[in-house]
Amino acid sequence: MEQLGQQHKVVDRLRPTALQTQSSVEQQRPKSLSTRVFAAWLAALTLLVLVLSLAAGSEVRLIGLLIFLPAIAASLGTVRQTQVASVWALAAVTASLARSPGYHLDDGITLALTLVFAGLAVYGSRWRIARDTELLRLRSTAAVVQQHILHPLPELTSQVRVDGIFEPVQEDKLFGGDIYDVAATRYGTRVLIGDVQGKGLSAVGVAFAVLGGFREAAHREPTPAGLVDALEMSVVRHNAYARQSGEPERFVTALVVCVDPVDQGTAQAVNCGHLPPFLVRDSCAPVQVELGDIGVPLGLASLVSEGRVADGFSFPPESTLLLYTDGLSEARDGDGLFYPLAERLAALVEESKAAGSTPSETEETQEKAGEGAQRGGGRGEAAGRSEGSAVGLAQALREDVRAFTHPHQQDDLAILTLERLSVPAVQSAGDDGE
């Protein structure tokens, strides 16, 4: 059990601490025009109306166009800016009417409409600000919750350094259907990546069920197949509750990777209808890992008679395993062509090799790993990176697929990179036991 505790200390030390708190959420405000920009367009529109009025010789008729100033301020500015624009428009109309000889019914109507629209603009501005503030509060709270559900990356265990990115397809839907998690256990490092069928709150419920099942079973089940069986039961139980409440049942494609000790240079994976990973090494081009048995997605095991089995594959030190969801492999450009993942991955790796790891990146990684090992109580040396390692591979793929699908992203996107360490980041007295 000592090894498990040491591994978790290393993981926790590398998690970002700049998570949003509830107080920071409350301090956020909706976007609005700056005072300088507001003053500039207010003066510019007023000058434009005055110039057109003088040029047309009909100041009284055209000055009424200033009634649109409060409406513009209500849609883009703050309540105070809307009040200023309303007073400005009312004063300008009043001054223009006072300069005109005599009194006409049109003058009274113009002044009355300016006053009415100014009041409506102020009311509309208050309503918009209140609505935007509430939406921002809800989105920010959702972001805080999500950061605690999907652990921030990178994470370092005794065997791998896990990095990656997660992006929902829509900015206002912070809870996407893609999930991932990392667990440092006495059986080795275990990594989950998955994609929930469908969207909406019911899909989020299934995602919670799978993540909760993984975090508990990863430390309990000694075999990868047993771990996946536990995840299967989590989805089955959730679907049973969904049927009772009238919600649709869901399935989850998932890939569970279990990294063996460093000296073995291997890993095991159970594929539940998910996309196979890529292995990136300095000595050769990226290759897709061939997993012999591809099982059915989680939640559908009752449809087949065969059980899921784990497939072993080579995962040597200083190599990187790329895990991803179909938001990457099935991304399309404007002509409907799929993103050529294998081709683009090879090109990005070659570019990374040509550029090489900068000294600052290598030193920073070594320093972080060393601090984690020291604080975790380990007595082994920190594991560094080789010069040809795929630094920032997930971020590079994200930018590349963004350019390919510009301007629209079609699906949730999750990319994980598992960089195998050359030596254990933690070597404690409990390495040989639990």
TORKOL-4160 file (C-alpha; in steps of 0.2 Angstrom, whole numbers, padded with zeros to 4 digits, m for minus):
434
<pt num="1" X="0000" Y="0000" Z="0000"/>
<pt num="2" X="0015" Y="0012" Z="0002"/>
<pt num="3" X="0018" Y="0012" Z="m0016"/>
<pt num="4" X="0000" Y="0017" Z="m0020"/>
<pt num="5" X="0002" Y="0031" Z="m0008"/>
<pt num="6" X="0018" Y="0037" Z="m0015"/>
<pt num="7" X="0011" Y="0037" Z="m0033"/>
<pt num="8" X="m0004" Y="0047" Z="m0028"/>
<pt num="9" X="0007" Y="0060" Z="m0020"/>
<pt num="10" X="0017" Y="0062" Z="m0036"/>
<pt num="11" X="0001" Y="0064" Z="m0046"/>
<pt num="12" X="m0007" Y="0077" Z="m0034"/>
<pt num="13" X="0009" Y="0088" Z="m0034"/>
<pt num="14" X="0008" Y="0090" Z="m0053"/>
<pt num="15" X="m0010" Y="0095" Z="m0054"/>
<pt num="16" X="m0013" Y="0113" Z="m0058"/>
<pt num="17" X="m0019" Y="0123" Z="m0043"/>
<pt num="18" X="m0026" Y="0137" Z="m0053"/>
<pt num="19" X="m0044" Y="0130" Z="m0052"/>
<pt num="20" X="m0058" Y="0142" Z="m0052"/>
<pt num="21" X="m0066" Y="0145" Z="m0035"/>
<pt num="22" X="m0084" Y="0150" Z="m0031"/>
<pt num="23" X="m0078" Y="0167" Z="m0026"/>
<pt num="24" X="m0069" Y="0169" Z="m0043"/>
<pt num="25" X="m0085" Y="0164" Z="m0052"/>
<pt num="26" X="m0096" Y="0177" Z="m0043"/>
<pt num="27" X="m0083" Y="0190" Z="m0048"/>
<pt num="28" X="m0085" Y="0188" Z="m0066"/>
<pt num="29" X="m0096" Y="0200" Z="m0076"/>
<pt num="30" X="m0103" Y="0199" Z="m0094"/>
<pt num="31" X="m0093" Y="0207" Z="m0108"/>
<pt num="32" X="m0098" Y="0225" Z="m0112"/>
<pt num="33" X="m0091" Y="0240" Z="m0121"/>
<pt num="34" X="m0077" Y="0249" Z="m0113"/>
<pt num="35" X="m0080" Y="0267" Z="m0108"/>
<pt num="36" X="m0068" Y="0273" Z="m0122"/>
<pt num="37" X="m0076" Y="0263" Z="m0136"/>
<pt num="38" X="m0094" Y="0268" Z="m0130"/>
<pt num="39" X="m0089" Y="0287" Z="m0130"/>
<pt num="40" X="m0081" Y="0285" Z="m0147"/>
<pt num="41" X="m0096" Y="0277" Z="m0156"/>
<pt num="42" X="m0108" Y="0289" Z="m0146"/>
<pt num="43" X="m0099" Y="0304" Z="m0153"/>
<pt num="44" X="m0097" Y="0297" Z="m0170"/>
<pt num="45" X="m0116" Y="0292" Z="m0172"/>
<pt num="46" X="m0121" Y="0309" Z="m0166"/>
<pt num="47" X="m0110" Y="0318" Z="m0178"/>
<pt num="48" X="m0115" Y="0308" Z="m0192"/>
<pt num="49" X="m0134" Y="0312" Z="m0189"/>
<pt num="50" X="m0130" Y="0330" Z="m0187"/>
<pt num="51" X="m0120" Y="0331" Z="m0203"/>
<pt num="52" X="m0134" Y="0322" Z="m0213"/>
<pt num="53" X="m0147" Y="0334" Z="m0205"/>
<pt num="54" X="m0137" Y="0349" Z="m0210"/>
<pt num="55" X="m0134" Y="0343" Z="m0227"/>
<pt num="56" X="m0152" Y="0338" Z="m0230"/>
<pt num="57" X="m0159" Y="0354" Z="m0222"/>
<pt num="58" X="m0171" Y="0344" Z="m0211"/>
<pt num="59" X="m0163" Y="0344" Z="m0194"/>
<pt num="60" X="m0179" Y="0341" Z="m0185"/>
<pt num="61" X="m0184" Y="0325" Z="m0195"/>
<pt num="62" X="m0167" Y="0317" Z="m0195"/>
<pt num="63" X="m0162" Y="0321" Z="m0177"/>
<pt num="64" X="m0175" Y="0309" Z="m0172"/>
<pt num="65" X="m0163" Y="0295" Z="m0178"/>
<pt num="66" X="m0154" Y="0298" Z="m0162"/>
<pt num="67" X="m0167" Y="0287" Z="m0154"/>
<pt num="68" X="m0157" Y="0272" Z="m0159"/>
<pt num="69" X="m0143" Y="0276" Z="m0148"/>
<pt num="70" X="m0151" Y="0269" Z="m0132"/>
<pt num="71" X="m0156" Y="0254" Z="m0141"/>
<pt num="72" X="m0138" Y="0251" Z="m0147"/>
<pt num="73" X="m0131" Y="0254" Z="m0130"/>
<pt num="74" X="m0144" Y="0242" Z="m0122"/>
<pt num="75" X="m0138" Y="0228" Z="m0133"/>
<pt num="76" X="m0119" Y="0231" Z="m0131"/>
<pt num="77" X="m0115" Y="0241" Z="m0116"/>
<pt num="78" X="m0119" Y="0242" Z="m0097"/>
<pt num="79" X="m0134" Y="0249" Z="m0089"/>
<pt num="80" X="m0125" Y="0265" Z="m0085"/>
<pt num="81" X="m0120" Y="0267" Z="m0103"/>
<pt num="82" X="m0138" Y="0264" Z="m0108"/>
<pt num="83" X="m0143" Y="0278" Z="m0096"/>
<pt num="84" X="m0130" Y="0290" Z="m0103"/>
<pt num="85" X="m0135" Y="0286" Z="m0121"/>
<pt num="86" X="m0154" Y="0289" Z="m0116"/>
<pt num="87" X="m0150" Y="0306" Z="m0108"/>
<pt num="88" X="m0139" Y="0311" Z="m0123"/>
<pt num="89" X="m0152" Y="0307" Z="m0136"/>
<pt num="90" X="m0166" Y="0315" Z="m0126"/>
<pt num="91" X="m0156" Y="0331" Z="m0124"/>
<pt num="92" X="m0151" Y="0332" Z="m0142"/>
<pt num="93" X="m0169" Y="0330" Z="m0148"/>
<pt num="94" X="m0175" Y="0343" Z="m0135"/>
<pt num="95" X="m0162" Y="0355" Z="m0140"/>
<pt num="96" X="m0166" Y="0353" Z="m0159"/>
<pt num="97" X="m0184" Y="0355" Z="m0156"/>
<pt num="98" X="m0181" Y="0371" Z="m0146"/>
<pt num="99" X="m0171" Y="0378" Z="m0160"/>
<pt num="100" X="m0185" Y="0376" Z="m0173"/>
<pt num="101" X="m0198" Y="0390" Z="m0175"/>
<pt num="102" X="m0216" Y="0387" Z="m0170"/>
<pt num="103" X="m0223" Y="0370" Z="m0163"/>
<pt num="104" X="m0229" Y="0356" Z="m0173"/>
<pt num="105" X="m0237" Y="0339" Z="m0168"/>
<pt num="106" X="m0223" Y="0330" Z="m0176"/>
<pt num="107" X="m0211" Y="0338" Z="m0163"/>
<pt num="108" X="m0221" Y="0332" Z="m0148"/>
<pt num="109" X="m0222" Y="0314" Z="m0156"/>
<pt num="110" X="m0204" Y="0314" Z="m0159"/>
<pt num="111" X="m0200" Y="0319" Z="m0141"/>
<pt num="112" X="m0213" Y="0307" Z="m0133"/>
<pt num="113" X="m0206" Y="0292" Z="m0143"/>
<pt num="114" X="m0188" Y="0297" Z="m0138"/>
<pt num="115" X="m0193" Y="0297" Z="m0120"/>
<pt num="116" X="m0202" Y="0280" Z="m0122"/>
<pt num="117" X="m0188" Y="0271" Z="m0131"/>
<pt num="118" X="m0175" Y="0278" Z="m0119"/>
<pt num="119" X="m0185" Y="0270" Z="m0104"/>
<pt num="120" X="m0187" Y="0253" Z="m0114"/>
<pt num="121" X="m0169" Y="0253" Z="m0118"/>
<pt num="122" X="m0164" Y="0255" Z="m0100"/>
<pt num="123" X="m0176" Y="0241" Z="m0094"/>
<pt num="124" X="m0170" Y="0230" Z="m0108"/>
<pt num="125" X="m0152" Y="0233" Z="m0103"/>
<pt num="126" X="m0155" Y="0228" Z="m0085"/>
<pt num="127" X="m0164" Y="0212" Z="m0091"/>
<pt num="128" X="m0150" Y="0208" Z="m0103"/>
<pt num="129" X="m0136" Y="0211" Z="m0090"/>
<pt num="130" X="m0146" Y="0200" Z="m0077"/>
<pt num="131" X="m0148" Y="0186" Z="m0090"/>
<pt num="132" X="m0130" Y="0186" Z="m0095"/>
<pt num="133" X="m0124" Y="0186" Z="m0077"/>
<pt num="134" X="m0134" Y="0171" Z="m0073"/>
<pt num="135" X="m0128" Y="0162" Z="m0088"/>
<pt num="136" X="m0110" Y="0166" Z="m0085"/>
<pt num="137" X="m0112" Y="0160" Z="m0067"/>
<pt num="138" X="m0120" Y="0144" Z="m0072"/>
<pt num="139" X="m0106" Y="0141" Z="m0085"/>
<pt num="140" X="m0092" Y="0145" Z="m0073"/>
<pt num="141" X="m0099" Y="0134" Z="m0060"/>
<pt num="142" X="m0101" Y="0120" Z="m0073"/>
<pt num="143" X="m0082" Y="0123" Z="m0077"/>
<pt num="144" X="m0077" Y="0121" Z="m0059"/>
<pt num="145" X="m0087" Y="0105" Z="m0057"/>
<pt num="146" X="m0080" Y="0098" Z="m0073"/>
<pt num="147" X="m0062" Y="0102" Z="m0068"/>
<pt num="148" X="m0065" Y="0092" Z="m0052"/>
<pt num="149" X="m0073" Y="0077" Z="m0062"/>
<pt num="150" X="m0061" Y="0077" Z="m0077"/>
<pt num="151" X="m0044" Y="0079" Z="m0068"/>
<pt num="152" X="m0033" Y="0092" Z="m0075"/>
<pt num="153" X="m0018" Y="0087" Z="m0085"/>
<pt num="154" X="m0003" Y="0083" Z="m0085"/>
<pt num="155" X="m0002" Y="0069" Z="m0072"/>
<pt num="156" X="0014" Y="0059" Z="m0067"/>
<pt num="157" X="0014" Y="0042" Z="m0060"/>
<pt num="158" X="0029" Y="0030" Z="m0057"/>
<pt num="159" X="0027" Y="0024" Z="m0075"/>
<pt num="160" X="0020" Y="0037" Z="m0087"/>
<pt num="161" X="0017" Y="0055" Z="m0089"/>
<pt num="162" X="0000" Y="0058" Z="m0095"/>
<pt num="163" X="m0005" Y="0074" Z="m0105"/>
<pt num="164" X="m0018" Y="0079" Z="m0116"/>
<pt num="165" X="m0033" Y="0091" Z="m0120"/>
<pt num="166" X="m0052" Y="0090" Z="m0119"/>
<pt num="167" X="m0064" Y="0101" Z="m0129"/>
<pt num="168" X="m0083" Y="0100" Z="m0130"/>
<pt num="169" X="m0090" Y="0103" Z="m0147"/>
<pt num="170" X="m0100" Y="0118" Z="m0141"/>
<pt num="171" X="m0093" Y="0131" Z="m0129"/>
<pt num="172" X="m0109" Y="0132" Z="m0119"/>
<pt num="173" X="m0109" Y="0113" Z="m0116"/>
<pt num="174" X="m0094" Y="0111" Z="m0105"/>
<pt num="175" X="m0100" Y="0093" Z="m0100"/>
<pt num="176" X="m0096" Y="0083" Z="m0116"/>
<pt num="177" X="m0098" Y="0065" Z="m0120"/>
<pt num="178" X="m0079" Y="0061" Z="m0120"/>
<pt num="179" X="m0072" Y="0055" Z="m0104"/>
<pt num="180" X="m0055" Y="0051" Z="m0097"/>
<pt num="181" X="m0046" Y="0046" Z="m0081"/>
<pt num="182" X="m0029" Y="0041" Z="m0074"/>
<pt num="183" X="m0027" Y="0029" Z="m0059"/>
<pt num="184" X="m0010" Y="0025" Z="m0051"/>
<pt num="185" X="m0013" Y="0008" Z="m0042"/>
<pt num="186" X="m0003" Y="m0006" Z="m0035"/>
<pt num="187" X="m0006" Y="m0015" Z="m0051"/>
<pt num="188" X="0002" Y="m0002" Z="m0062"/>
<pt num="189" X="m0005" Y="0014" Z="m0070"/>
<pt num="190" X="m0022" Y="0012" Z="m0078"/>
<pt num="191" X="m0029" Y="0024" Z="m0090"/>
<pt num="192" X="m0047" Y="0026" Z="m0097"/>
<pt num="193" X="m0053" Y="0035" Z="m0112"/>
<pt num="194" X="m0071" Y="0034" Z="m0118"/>
<pt num="195" X="m0085" Y="0041" Z="m0128"/>
<pt num="196" X="m0103" Y="0041" Z="m0122"/>
<pt num="197" X="m0117" Y="0038" Z="m0135"/>
<pt num="198" X="m0127" Y="0053" Z="m0138"/>
<pt num="199" X="m0128" Y="0070" Z="m0129"/>
<pt num="200" X="m0137" Y="0079" Z="m0116"/>
<pt num="201" X="m0139" Y="0077" Z="m0097"/>
<pt num="202" X="m0143" Y="0058" Z="m0098"/>
<pt num="203" X="m0126" Y="0056" Z="m0107"/>
<pt num="204" X="m0118" Y="0065" Z="m0093"/>
<pt num="205" X="m0125" Y="0053" Z="m0081"/>
<pt num="206" X="m0118" Y="0038" Z="m0089"/>
<pt num="207" X="m0101" Y="0047" Z="m0090"/>
<pt num="208" X="m0102" Y="0050" Z="m0071"/>
<pt num="209" X="m0106" Y="0032" Z="m0068"/>
<pt num="210" X="m0091" Y="0026" Z="m0079"/>
<pt num="211" X="m0079" Y="0037" Z="m0070"/>
<pt num="212" X="m0085" Y="0033" Z="m0053"/>
<pt num="213" X="m0084" Y="0014" Z="m0057"/>
<pt num="214" X="m0066" Y="0016" Z="m0064"/>
<pt num="215" X="m0060" Y="0026" Z="m0049"/>
<pt num="216" X="m0066" Y="0012" Z="m0038"/>
<pt num="217" X="m0062" Y="m0003" Z="m0048"/>
<pt num="218" X="m0045" Y="0002" Z="m0054"/>
<pt num="219" X="m0038" Y="m0001" Z="m0037"/>
<pt num="220" X="m0048" Y="m0016" Z="m0033"/>
<pt num="221" X="m0048" Y="m0027" Z="m0049"/>
<pt num="222" X="m0031" Y="m0036" Z="m0052"/>
<pt num="223" X="m0034" Y="m0039" Z="m0070"/>
<pt num="224" X="m0039" Y="m0027" Z="m0084"/>
<pt num="225" X="m0053" Y="m0039" Z="m0089"/>
<pt num="226" X="m0060" Y="m0038" Z="m0072"/>
<pt num="227" X="m0059" Y="m0019" Z="m0072"/>
<pt num="228" X="m0069" Y="m0018" Z="m0088"/>
<pt num="229" X="m0082" Y="m0030" Z="m0081"/>
<pt num="230" X="m0084" Y="m0018" Z="m0067"/>
<pt num="231" X="m0086" Y="m0004" Z="m0079"/>
<pt num="232" X="m0099" Y="m0014" Z="m0088"/>
<pt num="233" X="m0109" Y="m0017" Z="m0073"/>
<pt num="234" X="m0109" Y="0002" Z="m0069"/>
<pt num="235" X="m0116" Y="0006" Z="m0086"/>
<pt num="236" X="m0129" Y="m0008" Z="m0084"/>
<pt num="237" X="m0135" Y="m0002" Z="m0067"/>
<pt num="238" X="m0136" Y="0016" Z="m0074"/>
<pt num="239" X="m0147" Y="0010" Z="m0089"/>
<pt num="240" X="m0158" Y="0001" Z="m0077"/>
<pt num="241" X="m0161" Y="0017" Z="m0067"/>
<pt num="242" X="m0163" Y="0026" Z="m0084"/>
<pt num="243" X="m0177" Y="0014" Z="m0089"/>
<pt num="244" X="m0187" Y="0017" Z="m0073"/>
<pt num="245" X="m0186" Y="0036" Z="m0075"/>
<pt num="246" X="m0191" Y="0035" Z="m0094"/>
<pt num="247" X="m0173" Y="0041" Z="m0100"/>
<pt num="248" X="m0165" Y="0033" Z="m0115"/>
<pt num="249" X="m0152" Y="0020" Z="m0112"/>
<pt num="250" X="m0134" Y="0023" Z="m0117"/>
<pt num="251" X="m0118" Y="0013" Z="m0121"/>
<pt num="252" X="m0100" Y="0019" Z="m0120"/>
<pt num="253" X="m0086" Y="0015" Z="m0131"/>
<pt num="254" X="m0070" Y="0014" Z="m0121"/>
<pt num="255" X="m0052" Y="0009" Z="m0121"/>
<pt num="256" X="m0043" Y="0004" Z="m0104"/>
<pt num="257" X="m0024" Y="0004" Z="m0105"/>
<pt num="258" X="m0015" Y="m0004" Z="m0090"/>
<pt num="259" X="0004" Y="0000" Z="m0090"/>
<pt num="260" X="0015" Y="m0014" Z="m0084"/>
<pt num="261" X="0031" Y="m0010" Z="m0073"/>
<pt num="262" X="0045" Y="0000" Z="m0082"/>
<pt num="263" X="0057" Y="m0015" Z="m0083"/>
<pt num="264" X="0044" Y="m0025" Z="m0093"/>
<pt num="265" X="0042" Y="m0012" Z="m0107"/>
<pt num="266" X="0024" Y="m0018" Z="m0110"/>
<pt num="267" X="0006" Y="m0014" Z="m0108"/>
<pt num="268" X="m0011" Y="m0022" Z="m0109"/>
<pt num="269" X="m0027" Y="m0015" Z="m0116"/>
<pt num="270" X="m0045" Y="m0019" Z="m0117"/>
<pt num="271" X="m0054" Y="m0012" Z="m0131"/>
<pt num="272" X="m0073" Y="m0009" Z="m0129"/>
<pt num="273" X="m0078" Y="m0004" Z="m0147"/>
<pt num="274" X="m0066" Y="0011" Z="m0146"/>
<pt num="275" X="m0052" Y="0017" Z="m0158"/>
<pt num="276" X="m0036" Y="0009" Z="m0157"/>
<pt num="277" X="m0021" Y="0019" Z="m0150"/>
<pt num="278" X="m0005" Y="0024" Z="m0159"/>
<pt num="279" X="0012" Y="0021" Z="m0153"/>
<pt num="280" X="0025" Y="0034" Z="m0156"/>
<pt num="281" X="0044" Y="0030" Z="m0155"/>
<pt num="282" X="0059" Y="0040" Z="m0160"/>
<pt num="283" X="0066" Y="0026" Z="m0170"/>
<pt num="284" X="0052" Y="0023" Z="m0182"/>
<pt num="285" X="0036" Y="0031" Z="m0189"/>
<pt num="286" X="0020" Y="0031" Z="m0178"/>
<pt num="287" X="0010" Y="0014" Z="m0179"/>
<pt num="288" X="m0007" Y="0010" Z="m0174"/>
<pt num="289" X="m0007" Y="m0003" Z="m0161"/>
<pt num="290" X="m0016" Y="m0019" Z="m0167"/>
<pt num="291" X="m0027" Y="m0026" Z="m0153"/>
<pt num="292" X="m0033" Y="m0043" Z="m0158"/>
<pt num="293" X="m0050" Y="m0043" Z="m0149"/>
<pt num="294" X="m0061" Y="m0028" Z="m0150"/>
<pt num="295" X="m0076" Y="m0031" Z="m0139"/>
<pt num="296" X="m0093" Y="m0022" Z="m0139"/>
<pt num="297" X="m0095" Y="m0005" Z="m0130"/>
<pt num="298" X="m0099" Y="m0004" Z="m0112"/>
<pt num="299" X="m0117" Y="m0008" Z="m0108"/>
<pt num="300" X="m0119" Y="m0021" Z="m0123"/>
<pt num="301" X="m0110" Y="m0036" Z="m0116"/>
<pt num="302" X="m0127" Y="m0046" Z="m0114"/>
<pt num="303" X="m0128" Y="m0046" Z="m0133"/>
<pt num="304" X="m0113" Y="m0057" Z="m0136"/>
<pt num="305" X="m0107" Y="m0073" Z="m0128"/>
<pt num="306" X="m0089" Y="m0070" Z="m0128"/>
<pt num="307" X="m0081" Y="m0060" Z="m0113"/>
<pt num="308" X="m0069" Y="m0046" Z="m0115"/>
<pt num="309" X="m0050" Y="m0051" Z="m0115"/>
<pt num="310" X="m0034" Y="m0040" Z="m0113"/>
<pt num="311" X="m0022" Y="m0039" Z="m0127"/>
<pt num="312" X="m0003" Y="m0036" Z="m0123"/>
<pt num="313" X="0008" Y="m0025" Z="m0134"/>
<pt num="314" X="0025" Y="m0017" Z="m0133"/>
<pt num="315" X="0026" Y="0000" Z="m0124"/>
<pt num="316" X="0045" Y="0003" Z="m0122"/>
<pt num="317" X="0053" Y="0017" Z="m0112"/>
<pt num="318" X="0054" Y="0034" Z="m0120"/>
<pt num="319" X="0039" Y="0030" Z="m0132"/>
<pt num="320" X="0022" Y="0038" Z="m0132"/>
<pt num="321" X="0005" Y="0031" Z="m0133"/>
<pt num="322" X="m0008" Y="0041" Z="m0141"/>
<pt num="323" X="m0026" Y="0039" Z="m0136"/>
<pt num="324" X="m0041" Y="0049" Z="m0144"/>
<pt num="325" X="m0059" Y="0049" Z="m0148"/>
<pt num="326" X="m0068" Y="0050" Z="m0164"/>
<pt num="327" X="m0069" Y="0069" Z="m0163"/>
<pt num="328" X="m0051" Y="0068" Z="m0170"/>
<pt num="329" X="m0052" Y="0053" Z="m0182"/>
<pt num="330" X="m0069" Y="0057" Z="m0189"/>
<pt num="331" X="m0067" Y="0076" Z="m0191"/>
<pt num="332" X="m0071" Y="0082" Z="m0208"/>
<pt num="333" X="m0066" Y="0097" Z="m0218"/>
<pt num="334" X="m0078" Y="0108" Z="m0229"/>
<pt num="335" X="m0078" Y="0095" Z="m0243"/>
<pt num="336" X="m0083" Y="0081" Z="m0231"/>
<pt num="337" X="m0066" Y="0073" Z="m0231"/>
<pt num="338" X="m0060" Y="0064" Z="m0215"/>
<pt num="339" X="m0045" Y="0070" Z="m0206"/>
<pt num="340" X="m0030" Y="0060" Z="m0211"/>
<pt num="341" X="m0025" Y="0056" Z="m0193"/>
<pt num="342" X="m0011" Y="0043" Z="m0197"/>
<pt num="343" X="m0003" Y="0054" Z="m0211"/>
<pt num="344" X="m0004" Y="0070" Z="m0200"/>
<pt num="345" X="0002" Y="0062" Z="m0185"/>
<pt num="346" X="0018" Y="0056" Z="m0194"/>
<pt num="347" X="0021" Y="0073" Z="m0201"/>
<pt num="348" X="0019" Y="0081" Z="m0184"/>
<pt num="349" X="0031" Y="0069" Z="m0176"/>
<pt num="350" X="0044" Y="0072" Z="m0190"/>
<pt num="351" X="0042" Y="0091" Z="m0187"/>
<pt num="352" X="0045" Y="0088" Z="m0168"/>
<pt num="353" X="0060" Y="0078" Z="m0171"/>
<pt num="354" X="0067" Y="0091" Z="m0183"/>
<pt num="355" X="0064" Y="0105" Z="m0170"/>
<pt num="356" X="0070" Y="0094" Z="m0155"/>
<pt num="357" X="0066" Y="0097" Z="m0137"/>
<pt num="358" X="0071" Y="0114" Z="m0131"/>
<pt num="359" X="0083" Y="0115" Z="m0116"/>
<pt num="360" X="0070" Y="0124" Z="m0106"/>
<pt num="361" X="0057" Y="0111" Z="m0109"/>
<pt num="362" X="0068" Y="0097" Z="m0104"/>
<pt num="363" X="0075" Y="0105" Z="m0089"/>
<pt num="364" X="0057" Y="0110" Z="m0083"/>
<pt num="365" X="0051" Y="0092" Z="m0085"/>
<pt num="366" X="0065" Y="0085" Z="m0076"/>
<pt num="367" X="0063" Y="0098" Z="m0062"/>
<pt num="368" X="0045" Y="0094" Z="m0060"/>
<pt num="369" X="0048" Y="0075" Z="m0060"/>
<pt num="370" X="0062" Y="0078" Z="m0047"/>
<pt num="371" X="0051" Y="0088" Z="m0036"/>
<pt num="372" X="0037" Y="0076" Z="m0037"/>
<pt num="373" X="0048" Y="0061" Z="m0032"/>
<pt num="374" X="0056" Y="0071" Z="m0018"/>
<pt num="375" X="0039" Y="0077" Z="m0010"/>
<pt num="376" X="0032" Y="0060" Z="m0013"/>
<pt num="377" X="0045" Y="0052" Z="m0002"/>
<pt num="378" X="0053" Y="0041" Z="m0016"/>
<pt num="379" X="0072" Y="0039" Z="m0016"/>
<pt num="380" X="0074" Y="0036" Z="m0034"/>
<pt num="381" X="0080" Y="0049" Z="m0047"/>
<pt num="382" X="0068" Y="0059" Z="m0058"/>
<pt num="383" X="0064" Y="0052" Z="m0075"/>
<pt num="384" X="0068" Y="0064" Z="m0089"/>
<pt num="385" X="0064" Y="0064" Z="m0108"/>
<pt num="386" X="0073" Y="0060" Z="m0123"/>
<pt num="387" X="0077" Y="0074" Z="m0136"/>
<pt num="388" X="0065" Y="0066" Z="m0149"/>
<pt num="389" X="0050" Y="0064" Z="m0137"/>
<pt num="390" X="0033" Y="0070" Z="m0143"/>
<pt num="391" X="0032" Y="0086" Z="m0132"/>
<pt num="392" X="0015" Y="0094" Z="m0134"/>
<pt num="393" X="0009" Y="0081" Z="m0146"/>
<pt num="394" X="m0009" Y="0083" Z="m0141"/>
<pt num="395" X="m0009" Y="0101" Z="m0142"/>
<pt num="396" X="m0001" Y="0100" Z="m0159"/>
<pt num="397" X="m0015" Y="0088" Z="m0165"/>
<pt num="398" X="m0028" Y="0100" Z="m0158"/>
<pt num="399" X="m0021" Y="0115" Z="m0168"/>
<pt num="400" X="m0019" Y="0104" Z="m0184"/>
<pt num="401" X="m0037" Y="0097" Z="m0184"/>
<pt num="402" X="m0044" Y="0115" Z="m0180"/>
<pt num="403" X="m0036" Y="0121" Z="m0196"/>
<pt num="404" X="m0042" Y="0106" Z="m0205"/>
<pt num="405" X="m0060" Y="0108" Z="m0200"/>
<pt num="406" X="m0060" Y="0127" Z="m0199"/>
<pt num="407" X="m0072" Y="0136" Z="m0195"/>
<pt num="408" X="m0082" Y="0122" Z="m0186"/>
<pt num="409" X="m0079" Y="0108" Z="m0174"/>
<pt num="410" X="m0091" Y="0094" Z="m0177"/>
<pt num="411" X="m0089" Y="0083" Z="m0161"/>
<pt num="412" X="m0082" Y="0083" Z="m0144"/>
<pt num="413" X="m0063" Y="0081" Z="m0144"/>
<pt num="414" X="m0052" Y="0071" Z="m0132"/>
<pt num="415" X="m0033" Y="0067" Z="m0134"/>
<pt num="416" X="m0022" Y="0059" Z="m0122"/>
<pt num="417" X="m0003" Y="0056" Z="m0123"/>
<pt num="418" X="0005" Y="0043" Z="m0112"/>
<pt num="419" X="0024" Y="0045" Z="m0112"/>
<pt num="420" X="0033" Y="0030" Z="m0105"/>
<pt num="421" X="0047" Y="0035" Z="m0092"/>
<pt num="422" X="0064" Y="0027" Z="m0094"/>
<pt num="423" X="0066" Y="0024" Z="m0076"/>
<pt num="424" X="0052" Y="0024" Z="m0062"/>
<pt num="425" X="0048" Y="0042" Z="m0055"/>
<pt num="426" X="0046" Y="0034" Z="m0038"/>
<pt num="427" X="0056" Y="0020" Z="m0030"/>
<pt num="428" X="0050" Y="0017" Z="m0013"/>
<pt num="429" X="0051" Y="0002" Z="0000"/>
<pt num="430" X="0034" Y="m0004" Z="m0005"/>
<pt num="431" X="0037" Y="m0006" Z="m0023"/>
<pt num="432" X="0037" Y="m0025" Z="m0022"/>
<pt num="433" X="0022" Y="m0026" Z="m0011"/>
<pt num="434" X="0005" Y="m0018" Z="m0010"/>
